[in-house]
Structures are given as structure tokens and as C-alpha cells.
Amino acid sequence: MLSDGALRMLVLLHFNGLGFSPVQLAWLFLLYELAGIVTNLAAGWIAARFGLAVTLWSGLLMQIVALVGLAQLDPGWSIGASVVFVMAVQGLSGVAKDLAKMSSKSAVKLLAPKEDGGLFRWVALLTGSKNAVKGLGFFLGAALLALAGFQGAVWGMAAVLSAILIGVWAFMPAGLPMGRKDAKLSSIWSQDVRVNRLSLARMFLFGARDVWFVVGIPVYFQSILSDGTPDSRRAAFFIIGSFMALWIIAYGAVQTAAPKLLATKGRPESEVVARTIAWAGYLVPIPFALALATGAAGAPALWLSGLLVIGLLAFGFVFAVNSSVHSYLILAFSRAERVSQDVGFYYMANAAGRLMGTLLSGVSYQLGGLPLCLGTAGVMAALNWLAARRLA
């Protein structure tokens, strides 16, 4: 997750500095998100057939290959060739990330204690720490780009991840399922209506985040922090990377604390569902309010930048609670014998939301700037709330 966060910031800031438009920047991440849809569907069956350890090792190895591939990028290539090449490498990186994530999340269902709310606590801890590390990766990516350059950054990350792969292979804990030869490919589709409805809510939840997170906010802040000179561009890299990193780290901390915030210990599943619906509703007005403020301002201003930072932190807090309780409910709804398939299906919907948000982020920013980006995020948040209501 450290390399995943760093790579996203590296690619975004590097190619924005080369003059790529918002839509072209969005295209760089589309195959990454599309690969997540396919990977999560297939990974659930692969893990059921060959074991969770195999999918985890495969994910780490693919990320190393993706980083080495990205280091081969030639600055002399045309924009079209660069976009196609980076899309392909980012697609491989998306496969890698989702193989590792699905493996880790499924393992919690099998290894965590079930009594006294243990499952929610361990899910929240894993999810929160994962995102905190990814947030640190955003800062790392921006810092490496400024200090070591694009090529040096990706080669360094490939070397570190290779050492991590060796460590994971050497110290893999016992207790993970080794796979079943009778697992059928058709089992990737969930037959549980609760899993399907939760997956639909998850799709809109992550669409609401990525529609401003992927292109809109980073490009907006770079436009007001940099005057185009190399020194100001480097300073902007650090500031934007730091903000995105702190946002993700704070989001991970809130996810970890979600069981206490929701006071779910000892409460029945129906009460957790009711609180899920309520928190989905809390998210809706935040992006709409920010869109109205940004549209009313008409141009960048100091007060607007401060309001955006406060508003996005509030969005992150409510979003984190929603995300954490979703991660608990998918494991609570899943049966142990098909947990990898249900988790894979659920994260397929997660990837579909990110794909939708990524595409809309570039298109909406290019057509209507930040107000349209944030307004679209509000629509996605409202659809998440409507889908969550179906869980009752």
C-alpha cells in the first residue's frame, strides 16, 4: 500500500507537470480501476481454488514488475504513446493491489476472534492501518518526485518492495486456507441480496470520493500553488502530497476508531445496519455545500482554499466511518466457506466506483472546474445513501 499510494501521486504530479490535461490524467488511471473490477471478481475464485497465500504473493510480485516497467518510460515518447504505456503499467499495478487487498481482508474473517465484537475491531484495525500507510505513500511519492526524480523513485520502490516480498514469503503465518479443487468459477457471483446491496452502496461511496480526489483537488491546488517555475512546482508537489497524505492517514485513523465511534460492541447486526444508513446520510450535504461555495467564489481565494481544506477533512471523517462499517458488514454477511468470493465481488463494486469516479473527475473538472467535480460527488453520495437504505 505504501508503493500504491506513492505511485499514484508520482504519476499524477509528474504528468500534470508535463502538461497533460485533466481528461488525459484521468485516462492514466482508468485501466488501473478497470483492472480492479476484473481482478476482484477473478481473485475470489483464484483464492478459493489455490489459497490466499498464493494471491498475496502474486500481488506483491506484480507490483514489482509494474514499477520496473514504469521505469522504462522514455520522456521522448509522444503524449499518446506515453498515455497508452502508463495505462498498461497502471493496469498491472491495479491487479497487484487488488490481489493483495482481497487476500488480506479475507484472511481477517478466518483468523480474527468472533466474540465480543472482535471481527469489527480487527477489520477496522486492518482497514485503518492500510489506509494510513497508503496516505504515507502519497507524501513519499511527492517527496521522491521532488528529490530523486521519476526514474529514481520507481526504481527505489521496486527494490524495497522486493525485500518485503521475501519477508512475507519467509514469515507467512499458518492458518490460511490452501484452496479447494472443487471451487467453481461461477461461484464468484454472490447469491446473497445483502452482499449485492452493500456492494451497490460501496460503488457509489467510492465514486463520491474519487470524483474529486483523483484529478480535481490535486490539479486545483497545483494551479494556485505553482507559477510554473521548477522551484514553485517542487514546493507544490510537497504541499499537495502532504495534504493528500494527511487526509488519507487521518481517514485511516478514523476507520480504526469506527467501532468506538459507532458504539457497536455487543449490539445486534440490525443496529449496525441502522447506523450505516444514518452515516451515509451525513455524507450527502458536505460536497454540495463545497460546490456551492466554490461556484459562488468564482475564482481561487484564500478563504475558499481554507474552506475546501476544512470541508474535505469533514468529508473524510464521515467517509471513513462509512467505509469502515462497510468493511465489517461484508465479512459479517459472508459465510466462511465463500468469504473470498463475496469479498472479491464486493471489491469489484468498489473498483467500479473508483473507475466511475476517476472518469467523472477528469471530465467534470475539464467541463466545469471544481464546482462541477464537487457537485457530482454530492450526487454519488446521495446514491450511496439510497442504496444503503435498502440494507434495512
Secondary structure, DSSP 8 states (H G I E B T S, - for coil): -HHHHHHHHHHHHHHHHTT--HHHHHHHHHHHHHHHHHHHHHHHHHHHHH-HHHHHHHHHHHHHHHHHHHTT--TTS-HHHHHHHHHHHHHHHHHHHHHHHHHHHHHHHHHS--GGGHHHHHHHHHHHHHHHHHHHHHHHHHHHHHHTHHHHHHHHHHHHHHHHHHHHHHS--S------TT--GGGGS---HHHHHHHHHHHHHHHHHHHHHTTHHHHHHHHHH--SSHHHHHHHHHHHHHHHHHHHHHHHHHHHHHHHHHT-TT--HHHHHHHHHHHHHHHTHHHHHHHHHHHHH-S--HHHHHHHHHHHHHHHHHHHHHHHHHHHHHHHHS-GGGHHHHHHHHHHHHHHHHHHHHHHHHHHHHHHHHHHHHHHHHHHHHHHHHHHHTT-
